[in-house]
Amino acid sequence: MPKKIAILGSTGSIGVNTLDIVRNSKNRFKVSGLAAGGNIALLEKQIREFKPKYAALFDEKKTSLLKKRLGRLKVEIFSGIEGLIKVASIPDTKMVVSAIVGAAGLIPTFAALKCGKDIALANKETLVIAGELFMKHSRKKRVRIIPVDSEHSAIFQCINGTTNRKIKKIILTASGGPFLTYPAKQFEKITTRKALNHPNWNMGPKITIDSATLMNKGLEVIEAHWLFGIDENRIDVVIHPESIVHSMVEFIDTSIIAQMGLPDMRVPINYALNYPERVSTNLPTLNLTKTKTLTFSEPDYKKFPCLEYAFHALRIGRTMPAVLNAANEVAVQAFLSGSISFTGIPKIIKKLMRKHQPKKVMKISDIMQADLWARVEAKKLCER
Ligand SMILES: NC(=O)c1ccc[n+]([C@@H]2O[C@H](COP(=O)([O-])OP(=O)(O)OC[C@H]3O[C@@H](n4cnc5c(N)ncnc54)[C@H](OP(=O)(O)O)[C@@H]3O)[C@@H](O)[C@H]2O)c1
């Protein structure tokens, strides 16, 4: 019997790569549900090819057009946040791939968790803003969370069930993004076109900008903390421009285990979908004799302050990571639309983190409140 999976964010970079794995998986998987934001052309194409029973579009205004385009096709279409929750909760679905970008992924991913689905987690923002609650519920529900982020997939594979006490530290690798060797003086003039041109990975726009500011690595530090239960002082970040070593784990006996491969998101996606089995693929393989050199260096926290802010937010905890994340989402959007400069992104995050009075997180609404506050304040700063 094929494993039934639902994909939240099916029209994005991770969603499309996931469907590519499904397409080439010789009926190991059946797509039970697809959910997207507003790209009806691509969603329609995906529905026609993968024939899910259910689909959802967040943009309610476009739903009737999607229904019209699908005509008599046998698929139930839902809309809005309720629609996303429906797709996350389809009764016979075994696994939900969480690949919506940003904090918008939190509520539907939580819905999947509450229904006891295994979660292939790409939406790191869920763990950044609600890591403690999310992991507590996953233990209670005995839900398996299998990371899709290449670094966390690497760490997951290196740890391979070893107890936390035997782990000395986690070493997260970072490509360094397109501005690794740029002088800080030129950062003010960085254009969106240049920032969207990642040297190794082909990803959605938000994560590509996060990679350029190193905020992506900061968010990953927080994600790793919650996923693996490791304190921030046992998480190191190293710059590795070749993106071949996806991350490493150092054990108490000084052994370091690394996971390597070409930078291709289909590898960790395939691993997560098939976990705990390892299944062969036709993906291109790494030839180390062609790669020749692998280099590692310390990150420059002065040039890339977002990384430091993320460590700081993790240390403070409570609602601070939610504020870091929301301020970043608004600032990245403002940079993409041309209303602030590249260096404006860390400035806005810093201002909001200084202004925020962190509160204890007891429930999701505490996070949503902090998130909303930060979005309103960040927008005001961007407009200024
Ligand atoms: N791309 C990568 O290689 C990569 C690697 C590691 C981790 N991740 C993580 O995976 C997540 C997705 O990244 P991505 O690069 O795939 O992003 P992306 O290409 O921008 O795609 C985002 C997806 O989310 C959907 N979406 C956006 N807002 C939504 C909303 N309010 N409700 C429902 N759906 C919404 C989009 O739908 P429409 O396009 O239809 O509007 C699209 O399907 C992020 O959390 C990212 O950090 C990505």
The ligand as an SDF file (V2000), in Angstrom:
LIG
                    3D

 48 52  0  0  0  0  0  0  0  0999 V2000
   13.7630   25.8880   -0.4910 N   0  0  0  0  0  0  0  0  0  0  0  0
   14.6470   25.1880    0.1720 C   0  0  0  0  0  0  0  0  0  0  0  0
   15.5790   24.6260   -0.4080 O   0  0  0  0  0  0  0  0  0  0  0  0
   14.5290   25.0270    1.6690 C   0  0  0  0  0  0  0  0  0  0  0  0
   15.5300   24.3510    2.3700 C   0  0  0  0  0  0  0  0  0  0  0  0
   15.3760   24.1620    3.7160 C   0  0  0  0  0  0  0  0  0  0  0  0
   14.2640   24.6430    4.3810 C   0  0  0  0  0  0  0  0  0  0  0  0
   13.3120   25.3220    3.6910 N   0  0  0  0  0  0  0  0  0  0  0  0
   12.1440   25.8480    4.4070 C   0  0  0  0  0  0  0  0  0  0  0  0
   10.9760   25.3700    3.7770 O   0  0  0  0  0  0  0  0  0  0  0  0
    9.9460   26.3500    3.8320 C   0  0  0  0  0  0  0  0  0  0  0  0
    9.4760   26.6290    2.4100 C   0  0  0  0  0  0  0  0  0  0  0  0
   10.5280   27.2200    1.6990 O   0  0  0  0  0  0  0  0  0  0  0  0
   10.4950   27.3660    0.1110 P   0  0  0  0  0  0  0  0  0  0  0  0
   11.8480   27.8010   -0.2800 O   0  0  0  0  0  0  0  0  0  0  0  0
    9.9210   26.1400   -0.4880 O   0  0  0  0  0  0  0  0  0  0  0  0
    9.4940   28.5930   -0.0460 O   0  0  0  0  0  0  0  0  0  0  0  0
    8.7500   29.1080   -1.3680 P   0  0  0  0  0  0  0  0  0  0  0  0
    9.3770   28.5490   -2.5830 O   0  0  0  0  0  0  0  0  0  0  0  0
    8.6320   30.5650   -1.2440 O   0  0  0  0  0  0  0  0  0  0  0  0
    7.3090   28.4430   -1.2160 O   0  0  0  0  0  0  0  0  0  0  0  0
    6.4630   28.7760   -0.1710 C   0  0  0  0  0  0  0  0  0  0  0  0
    5.2100   27.9430   -0.2070 C   0  0  0  0  0  0  0  0  0  0  0  0
    4.3640   28.3790    0.8670 O   0  0  0  0  0  0  0  0  0  0  0  0
    3.0970   28.7590    0.3190 C   0  0  0  0  0  0  0  0  0  0  0  0
    2.5340   29.8120    1.1420 N   0  0  0  0  0  0  0  0  0  0  0  0
    3.0130   31.0360    1.4050 C   0  0  0  0  0  0  0  0  0  0  0  0
    2.2200   31.6990    2.2570 N   0  0  0  0  0  0  0  0  0  0  0  0
    1.1880   30.8690    2.5330 C   0  0  0  0  0  0  0  0  0  0  0  0
    0.0260   30.9580    3.3480 C   0  0  0  0  0  0  0  0  0  0  0  0
   -0.2450   32.0590    4.0510 N   0  0  0  0  0  0  0  0  0  0  0  0
   -0.7820   29.9010    3.3990 N   0  0  0  0  0  0  0  0  0  0  0  0
   -0.5400   28.7910    2.6880 C   0  0  0  0  0  0  0  0  0  0  0  0
    0.5550   28.6270    1.9070 N   0  0  0  0  0  0  0  0  0  0  0  0
    1.3960   29.6630    1.8320 C   0  0  0  0  0  0  0  0  0  0  0  0
    3.3790   29.1950   -1.1080 C   0  0  0  0  0  0  0  0  0  0  0  0
    2.2040   29.1570   -1.8800 O   0  0  0  0  0  0  0  0  0  0  0  0
    1.9920   30.0500   -3.2210 P   0  0  0  0  0  0  0  0  0  0  0  0
    3.2870   30.0710   -3.9260 O   0  0  0  0  0  0  0  0  0  0  0  0
    0.9180   29.2630   -3.9200 O   0  0  0  0  0  0  0  0  0  0  0  0
    1.5280   31.3910   -2.7810 O   0  0  0  0  0  0  0  0  0  0  0  0
    4.3990   28.1190   -1.4960 C   0  0  0  0  0  0  0  0  0  0  0  0
    3.7430   26.9190   -1.7890 O   0  0  0  0  0  0  0  0  0  0  0  0
   10.5500   27.5560    4.5460 C   0  0  0  0  0  0  0  0  0  0  0  0
   10.2220   27.5060    5.8990 O   0  0  0  0  0  0  0  0  0  0  0  0
   12.0470   27.3650    4.3680 C   0  0  0  0  0  0  0  0  0  0  0  0
   12.7950   27.9520    5.4060 O   0  0  0  0  0  0  0  0  0  0  0  0
   13.4140   25.5250    2.3550 C   0  0  0  0  0  0  0  0  0  0  0  0
  1  2  1  0
  2  3  2  0
  2  4  1  0
  4  5  1  0
  4 48  2  0
  5  6  2  0
  6  7  1  0
  7  8  2  0
  8  9  1  0
  8 48  1  0
  9 10  1  0
  9 46  1  0
 10 11  1  0
 11 12  1  0
 11 44  1  0
 12 13  1  0
 13 14  1  0
 14 15  2  0
 14 16  1  0
 14 17  1  0
 17 18  1  0
 18 19  2  0
 18 20  1  0
 18 21  1  0
 21 22  1  0
 22 23  1  0
 23 24  1  0
 23 42  1  0
 24 25  1  0
 25 26  1  0
 25 36  1  0
 26 27  1  0
 26 35  1  0
 27 28  2  0
 28 29  1  0
 29 30  1  0
 29 35  2  0
 30 31  1  0
 30 32  2  0
 32 33  1  0
 33 34  2  0
 34 35  1  0
 36 37  1  0
 36 42  1  0
 37 38  1  0
 38 39  2  0
 38 40  1  0
 38 41  1  0
 42 43  1  0
 44 45  1  0
 44 46  1  0
 46 47  1  0
M  CHG  2   8   1  16  -1
M  END
$$$$
